[in-house]
């Protein structure tokens, strides 16, 4: 059985129960070793101080087939001050606008409606509702990002979401016609408290729409860099209908979407308030045919991750021996997981270029690689640049066209390392 570690003393193991169904039937899927917090970028003055690291292991519950990390870091340590701003990605902005306009149309939302987004970041999604005259509220636990959202005109509360927050908000503002949660569902360790909050806040006839990376794509495409301490869960559809049913909610529709290397968009409502569409049974059947509800589906994931690590290590060592210069693009959380899994050979990277001004001038977790403005990639012209944000590859390559034009080569690390 995998073990977890107490947040106050990570040398003391304890038994782990599934955070959804409570079963103790857990089997290890992959162990990425002890890693720093993936978004804990360091300032120059932090480099000499001890940097905390925590075990990073994923297990799957054989009772409900929910994948989850073994060691959970307290959310306040992860989200109180945060460096990921969604508005720095053109693709995310376009994705958010398309989704908002669709929901406004399909739910016939207007001035008398109420939309709530959980983990609303810098208001990149809700500002589309503001522009359309639809009353909305963001709930964002990171104070620095909530402040940016308010400056952009998006009403935002700085707190975590759960039953207590939902009940208080429903009493103050009324229940919501639409609850949105993009890339937050996997971040909530108290998953039953989170779903119970949706139940309390959702209006009869309302929808909750949740987006999150798809666990099947993660396993099949060897996307192990999706794993970091913020992501407590790695969802397939199979464990979700029982979870929502426990709270008298129902998954009535599901869509596969390409963003973030493959994600699910889940539509949830009060039980019986919506007709359940064929998409739910179809995807459940597809997962059953893949063997998602059997341990063998998960067994080769660890070996394939080790192959990626071996190939990147070989590539970096070979370039160092040949006197070639290698950098990276995208100071992302997934990049932190990948580079720290590779370990010492990744210290040869000269820098990581990134578009976000909130990351520039800082250093990557664990390996302490300097983060520089995106323009520095073409200006410094390393021989190779590992594209850590491979999920936005087309966007980055379009923005950084000057780099390959000058002779630089991008390296896509997953599902296998290749030069493009």
C-alpha positions as CSV (number, residue, x, y, z in Angstrom):
1,X,0.0,0.0,0.0
2,X,1.3,3.5,-0.7
3,X,1.9,5.8,2.2
4,X,1.3,9.4,2.7
5,X,3.2,11.8,4.9
6,X,2.1,14.3,7.5
7,X,2.6,17.9,6.3
8,X,4.3,18.9,9.5
9,X,6.7,15.9,9.5
10,X,7.2,14.3,6.1
11,X,9.4,11.6,7.6
12,X,6.4,10.0,9.3
13,X,4.3,7.8,7.0
14,X,0.7,7.0,7.5
15,X,-1.8,4.8,5.6
16,X,-3.7,6.4,2.8
17,X,-7.4,6.1,2.0
18,X,-9.0,7.2,-1.2
19,X,-10.1,10.8,-0.9
20,X,-13.3,10.1,-2.8
21,X,-14.7,6.8,-1.7
22,X,-12.6,6.1,1.5
23,X,-11.3,2.7,0.3
24,X,-7.8,1.6,1.3
25,X,-7.4,-0.4,-1.9
26,X,-4.7,1.8,-3.4
27,X,-1.9,0.7,-5.8
28,X,1.0,2.8,-6.9
29,X,1.0,4.1,-10.5
30,X,4.2,6.2,-10.6
31,X,6.7,7.7,-8.2
32,X,8.5,10.8,-9.4
33,X,10.7,11.1,-6.3
34,X,10.9,14.1,-3.9
35,X,10.2,17.3,-5.7
36,X,9.9,21.0,-4.9
37,X,6.5,22.8,-5.3
38,X,6.2,23.3,-9.0
39,X,5.1,26.9,-8.9
40,X,7.4,28.0,-6.1
41,X,9.7,30.2,-8.2
42,X,12.6,31.6,-6.3
43,X,13.9,35.1,-6.1
44,X,17.7,35.7,-6.1
45,X,17.6,36.2,-2.3
46,X,16.0,32.8,-1.8
47,X,18.7,30.7,-3.5
48,X,20.8,30.1,-0.4
49,X,17.8,29.1,1.8
50,X,16.7,25.5,2.3
51,X,14.0,24.6,-0.3
52,X,11.3,22.2,0.9
53,X,10.7,19.1,-1.2
54,X,7.9,16.5,-0.9
55,X,7.3,13.0,-2.2
56,X,5.5,13.0,-5.6
57,X,3.7,9.7,-6.1
58,X,0.4,8.9,-7.8
59,X,-1.8,5.9,-6.7
60,X,-5.1,4.6,-8.1
61,X,-8.0,3.4,-6.0
62,X,-9.1,-0.2,-7.0
63,X,-12.5,0.4,-5.5
64,X,-13.5,3.5,-7.6
65,X,-10.5,3.9,-10.0
66,X,-9.7,7.5,-9.0
67,X,-6.0,8.4,-9.5
68,X,-4.6,10.7,-6.8
69,X,-1.3,11.8,-5.3
70,X,-0.2,10.2,-2.2
71,X,1.4,13.1,-0.4
72,X,-0.9,16.2,-0.2
73,X,0.6,19.6,0.5
74,X,-1.7,22.0,2.4
75,X,-3.5,24.2,-0.2
76,X,-2.6,27.4,1.6
77,X,1.1,26.6,0.9
78,X,0.3,26.2,-2.8
79,X,-2.1,29.0,-3.6
80,X,-1.9,31.9,-1.3
81,X,0.6,33.6,-3.6
82,X,0.6,32.2,-7.1
83,X,2.6,32.9,-10.3
84,X,0.4,31.4,-13.0
85,X,-1.7,34.1,-14.8
86,X,-4.0,32.7,-17.5
87,X,-4.1,35.9,-19.5
88,X,-0.5,35.4,-20.7
89,X,-1.7,32.6,-23.0
90,X,-3.5,33.7,-26.2
91,X,-4.8,30.1,-26.6
92,X,-6.3,30.2,-23.1
93,X,-8.0,33.6,-23.7
94,X,-9.6,32.4,-27.0
95,X,-10.7,29.1,-25.3
96,X,-12.3,31.0,-22.4
97,X,-14.1,33.5,-24.7
98,X,-15.5,30.7,-26.9
99,X,-16.7,28.8,-23.8
100,X,-18.3,31.9,-22.2
101,X,-20.2,32.9,-25.3
102,X,-21.4,29.3,-25.7
103,X,-22.8,29.2,-22.1
104,X,-24.4,32.6,-22.4
105,X,-26.2,31.4,-25.5
106,X,-27.1,27.8,-24.3
107,X,-28.3,28.9,-20.8
108,X,-29.8,32.2,-22.1
109,X,-27.9,34.1,-19.4
110,X,-28.6,37.8,-18.9
111,X,-28.9,40.6,-16.4
112,X,-31.0,38.5,-14.0
113,X,-28.6,35.5,-14.0
114,X,-25.7,34.7,-11.7
115,X,-22.4,33.0,-12.7
116,X,-19.7,31.9,-10.3
117,X,-16.3,30.7,-11.2
118,X,-14.2,28.7,-8.8
119,X,-10.5,29.5,-9.0
120,X,-11.1,32.4,-11.3
121,X,-7.5,33.4,-11.6
122,X,-7.0,36.9,-13.1
123,X,-10.5,37.2,-14.5
124,X,-9.6,35.9,-17.9
125,X,-12.8,33.9,-18.2
126,X,-15.3,36.0,-16.2
127,X,-14.5,39.2,-18.0
128,X,-16.4,37.8,-20.9
129,X,-19.5,37.7,-18.7
130,X,-18.9,41.2,-17.4
131,X,-18.7,42.5,-21.0
132,X,-22.0,40.7,-21.8
133,X,-23.8,42.2,-18.8
134,X,-24.1,38.9,-16.9
135,X,-23.6,39.3,-13.1
136,X,-20.7,37.1,-12.0
137,X,-18.4,36.4,-9.1
138,X,-14.9,34.9,-9.0
139,X,-13.6,32.9,-6.1
140,X,-9.8,32.9,-6.1
141,X,-7.6,31.8,-3.2
142,X,-4.4,33.6,-4.4
143,X,-4.5,37.1,-3.0
144,X,-2.1,38.5,-5.6
145,X,-4.1,37.2,-8.5
146,X,-7.5,38.1,-7.0
147,X,-6.2,41.7,-6.8
148,X,-5.4,41.7,-10.5
149,X,-8.9,40.4,-11.4
150,X,-10.5,43.2,-9.4
151,X,-8.4,45.8,-11.1
152,X,-9.8,44.3,-14.4
153,X,-13.4,44.9,-13.2
154,X,-14.2,41.3,-12.2
155,X,-15.8,41.0,-8.7
156,X,-13.6,38.5,-6.9
157,X,-13.5,37.0,-3.4
158,X,-10.2,35.7,-2.0
159,X,-11.0,32.4,-0.4
160,X,-11.1,28.6,-0.9
161,X,-14.2,26.9,-2.2
162,X,-16.2,24.3,-0.2
163,X,-19.5,23.7,1.5
164,X,-19.1,26.6,4.0
165,X,-18.2,29.1,1.3
166,X,-21.0,27.9,-0.9
167,X,-23.6,28.1,1.7
168,X,-22.6,31.5,2.8
169,X,-22.5,32.8,-0.7
170,X,-25.9,31.2,-1.5
171,X,-27.4,33.0,1.5
172,X,-25.8,36.3,0.5
173,X,-26.2,36.4,-3.3
174,X,-28.5,33.5,-4.1
175,X,-27.8,30.3,-6.0
176,X,-25.9,30.3,-9.3
177,X,-27.3,29.5,-12.7
178,X,-23.9,28.5,-13.8
179,X,-20.8,27.4,-11.8
180,X,-17.6,27.1,-13.7
181,X,-14.4,25.4,-12.6
182,X,-11.5,25.3,-15.2
183,X,-8.5,23.4,-14.0
184,X,-9.5,23.5,-10.3
185,X,-11.4,20.3,-9.6
186,X,-8.1,18.3,-9.6
187,X,-6.7,20.8,-7.1
188,X,-9.2,20.3,-4.2
189,X,-8.0,17.7,-1.7
190,X,-11.3,17.6,0.1
191,X,-13.1,16.5,-3.0
192,X,-16.4,15.6,-1.3
193,X,-16.4,19.0,0.4
194,X,-15.9,20.6,-3.0
195,X,-18.7,18.7,-4.7
196,X,-20.9,19.3,-1.7
197,X,-20.3,23.0,-2.2
198,X,-21.4,22.8,-5.8
199,X,-24.6,21.1,-4.6
200,X,-25.3,24.0,-2.1
201,X,-24.6,26.8,-4.6
202,X,-26.2,25.5,-7.7
203,X,-29.7,26.7,-8.6
204,X,-32.3,24.1,-9.5
205,X,-32.0,23.7,-13.2
206,X,-28.5,25.2,-13.1
207,X,-25.3,23.7,-14.6
208,X,-21.8,23.2,-13.2
209,X,-19.2,22.9,-15.9
210,X,-15.8,21.6,-14.9
211,X,-12.7,21.3,-17.1
212,X,-9.6,19.3,-16.2
213,X,-6.8,17.3,-17.8
214,X,-8.0,13.8,-18.9
215,X,-6.3,11.0,-17.0
216,X,-6.6,8.6,-20.0
217,X,-4.6,11.0,-22.2
218,X,-2.1,11.4,-19.4
219,X,-1.5,7.6,-19.2
220,X,-1.7,6.8,-22.9
221,X,0.5,9.8,-24.0
222,X,3.0,9.5,-21.2
223,X,2.1,13.0,-19.9
224,X,3.7,12.4,-16.5
225,X,4.7,16.1,-16.3
226,X,1.0,16.9,-15.6
227,X,1.7,15.5,-12.2
228,X,2.6,18.0,-9.5
229,X,1.6,18.6,-5.9
230,X,-1.2,21.1,-6.8
231,X,-2.9,18.4,-8.9
232,X,-4.2,16.1,-6.2
233,X,-6.4,14.1,-8.7
234,X,-6.0,12.8,-12.3
235,X,-9.5,12.1,-13.5
236,X,-10.9,9.6,-15.9
237,X,-14.7,9.7,-16.2
238,X,-15.2,6.3,-14.5
239,X,-14.9,7.4,-10.9
240,X,-17.0,10.6,-11.3
241,X,-20.6,9.6,-11.7
242,X,-20.5,7.7,-8.3
243,X,-18.8,10.7,-6.7
244,X,-21.5,13.2,-7.8
245,X,-24.3,10.7,-7.1
246,X,-23.1,10.7,-3.5
247,X,-24.1,14.4,-3.4
248,X,-27.4,14.0,-5.3
249,X,-25.8,15.4,-8.4
250,X,-25.5,13.9,-11.9
251,X,-23.1,14.0,-14.8
252,X,-25.4,14.6,-17.7
253,X,-22.9,15.4,-20.5
254,X,-19.1,15.1,-21.2
255,X,-16.9,16.4,-23.9
256,X,-13.3,15.7,-24.8
257,X,-11.4,18.9,-25.7
258,X,-7.8,19.2,-26.9
259,X,-6.5,21.9,-24.5
260,X,-3.7,21.0,-22.1
261,X,-2.7,17.9,-24.0
262,X,-6.3,16.5,-23.7
263,X,-9.0,17.5,-21.2
264,X,-12.5,16.7,-20.3
265,X,-15.4,19.2,-20.0
266,X,-17.9,17.8,-17.5
267,X,-21.5,19.0,-17.3
268,X,-23.2,18.4,-13.9
269,X,-26.7,19.2,-12.6
270,X,-29.0,18.3,-9.8
271,X,-30.1,14.6,-10.1
272,X,-33.0,14.3,-12.5
273,X,-33.0,18.0,-13.6
274,X,-31.4,17.3,-17.0
275,X,-31.6,14.5,-19.5
276,X,-28.5,12.4,-19.4
277,X,-26.9,12.5,-22.9
278,X,-25.4,9.6,-24.7
279,X,-21.9,11.1,-24.4
280,X,-21.7,9.9,-20.8
281,X,-22.4,6.2,-21.5
282,X,-20.3,6.3,-24.6
283,X,-17.2,7.5,-22.9
284,X,-17.7,5.2,-19.9
285,X,-17.9,2.3,-22.4
286,X,-14.8,3.5,-24.2
287,X,-12.9,3.7,-20.9
288,X,-14.1,0.2,-20.0
289,X,-12.8,-1.1,-23.3
290,X,-9.4,0.5,-22.6
291,X,-9.3,-1.2,-19.2
292,X,-9.4,1.9,-17.0
293,X,-11.1,-0.2,-14.3
294,X,-8.2,-2.7,-14.1
295,X,-4.7,-2.3,-12.7
296,X,-3.0,-3.4,-15.9
297,X,-4.0,-0.2,-17.6
298,X,-1.6,1.8,-15.3
299,X,1.3,-0.6,-15.0
300,X,3.4,0.5,-18.0
301,X,3.2,4.2,-17.3
302,X,6.2,4.3,-14.9
303,X,8.5,2.5,-17.4
304,X,7.6,4.9,-20.2
305,X,8.3,7.9,-18.0
306,X,11.7,6.4,-17.2
307,X,12.4,6.1,-21.0
308,X,11.7,9.8,-21.4
309,X,14.0,10.6,-18.5
310,X,16.8,8.4,-20.0
311,X,16.4,9.9,-23.5
312,X,16.5,13.5,-22.2
313,X,19.5,12.7,-20.0
314,X,21.3,11.2,-22.9
315,X,20.5,14.2,-25.1
316,X,21.6,16.8,-22.5
317,X,24.8,14.9,-21.8
318,X,25.6,14.6,-25.5
319,X,25.1,18.3,-26.2
320,X,27.2,19.3,-23.2
321,X,30.0,17.0,-24.4
322,X,29.7,18.5,-27.9
323,X,29.9,22.0,-26.6
324,X,26.3,22.8,-27.7
325,X,24.1,25.2,-25.8
326,X,20.7,24.1,-24.6
327,X,18.0,26.3,-23.0
328,X,14.2,25.8,-22.4
329,X,11.0,27.6,-23.1
330,X,8.1,27.9,-20.6
331,X,8.7,28.1,-16.9
332,X,5.6,26.0,-16.3
333,X,4.6,23.7,-13.5
334,X,4.8,20.8,-15.9
335,X,8.3,21.9,-16.8
336,X,9.4,21.8,-13.1
337,X,8.2,18.3,-12.8
338,X,9.9,17.1,-15.9
339,X,13.3,18.9,-15.2
340,X,13.4,17.8,-11.5
341,X,12.6,14.2,-12.6
342,X,15.5,14.4,-15.0
343,X,17.6,15.8,-12.2
344,X,21.3,16.9,-12.4
345,X,21.7,16.7,-16.2
346,X,19.0,19.4,-16.5
347,X,21.3,21.8,-14.6
348,X,23.1,22.3,-17.9
349,X,20.2,24.4,-19.2
350,X,21.4,28.0,-19.6
351,X,18.0,29.6,-19.0
352,X,14.3,29.2,-19.3
353,X,12.5,31.8,-21.5
354,X,9.0,32.8,-20.5
355,X,6.4,35.3,-21.6
356,X,5.0,36.0,-18.1
357,X,6.5,39.1,-16.5
358,X,5.6,37.6,-13.1
359,X,8.1,34.8,-13.7
360,X,11.0,36.7,-15.3
361,X,13.9,37.4,-13.0
362,X,13.2,34.4,-10.8
363,X,14.6,30.9,-10.7
364,X,13.1,27.5,-11.4
365,X,12.2,25.3,-8.4
366,X,14.8,22.8,-7.4
367,X,17.3,23.3,-10.2
368,X,17.5,27.1,-9.9
369,X,17.7,27.8,-13.6
370,X,17.3,31.5,-14.4
371,X,14.0,32.6,-16.0
372,X,14.4,35.3,-18.6
373,X,12.0,37.2,-21.0
374,X,10.7,35.3,-24.0
375,X,12.6,37.6,-26.4
376,X,15.9,36.3,-24.9
377,X,15.4,33.0,-26.7
378,X,16.1,34.5,-30.2
379,X,18.5,37.0,-28.8
380,X,20.8,34.5,-27.1
381,X,20.2,31.8,-29.8
382,X,21.0,28.5,-28.0
383,X,21.5,25.5,-30.3
384,X,18.4,23.8,-28.8
385,X,15.4,24.8,-26.7
386,X,13.4,22.2,-24.8
387,X,9.7,23.2,-25.1
388,X,8.4,22.6,-21.6
389,X,5.0,24.0,-22.5
390,X,4.5,21.5,-25.3
391,X,0.7,21.7,-24.8
392,X,1.0,25.3,-26.3
393,X,3.6,24.3,-28.9
394,X,1.9,25.9,-32.0
395,X,1.3,29.2,-30.1
396,X,4.9,29.3,-28.9
397,X,6.4,28.4,-32.2
398,X,4.3,31.1,-33.9
399,X,5.5,33.7,-31.3
400,X,9.1,32.5,-31.4
401,X,9.4,32.2,-35.2
402,X,12.7,34.2,-35.1
403,X,14.4,31.4,-33.1
404,X,14.2,28.6,-35.7
405,X,14.7,31.2,-38.4
406,X,18.0,31.9,-36.9
407,X,19.0,28.3,-36.7
408,X,17.7,27.2,-33.3
409,X,15.9,23.9,-32.9
410,X,13.0,23.1,-30.6
411,X,12.9,19.8,-28.7
412,X,9.5,18.4,-27.8
413,X,10.0,16.2,-24.7
414,X,6.8,14.1,-24.7
415,X,5.5,11.5,-25.3
416,X,9.1,10.9,-26.5
417,X,11.9,13.3,-27.0
418,X,12.2,14.6,-30.6
419,X,13.8,17.5,-32.3
420,X,11.5,19.6,-34.5
